[in-house]
Amino acid sequence: MKTIRALLPLLLALLSAASTAATEPDNPTLEFKRLDLLNKRTLRDVVVRSYDAKTDKFLVIAGGKAMTIPASLVPAPFADQLRQNAPASGGTVSSGTDPIPPPRTVTSSNTSPPATAPAPDASATAAAAHRAAAIDRALTFYRYEYVAGSAAMRVDSVKIDAEPARAVPGWSGRYRTLGKAYLELFDTKGWSATRAQSSFEIITEQKPDEPIVVIDFSRKS
């Protein structure tokens, strides 16, 4: 009896560890029901879209709104995981199966110094982030808010084609994005499919040390 009592804590510890291992995911998730930032702000229904290593910021969708968050505001354990697993901003996600080629050394007979790559354009990075935020807002609108006509009509698929975001003259941190939505609609009453197009204009704004927000959405057609 004494032997069983002595082994009981060990058995309970093993069962607890097995239960934890069975419920933990193999890879860190990029979706959170709630994310508490270090500046005391709480975000809900968070989806991490990309990570920009140059600015050390994440592009996320929180509560249906696009915004950028400095990695320094994310608690350290999660920030490091998201840096490694979030898709790179402005790039493609690698499958990880192709080896990375070694750097190539180019020799030249002249004595001119090698050309240096131009510094990244901060305005181009900002415009790309505003365009991404506008696309996410357009997708949300046409998927969940767009009224196709009768109640029997529903949106089956949406494709967004957006122009580059352009700074609004006279408004620091404000950008305008023009685009067009290509819709596939299905009539659940008549069991027929059709296609439609809709153009839109979205104004986004980002104030210093704050996320990008959509301040105006208007349909042009």
Disulfide bonds with the S-S distance in Angstrom:
none
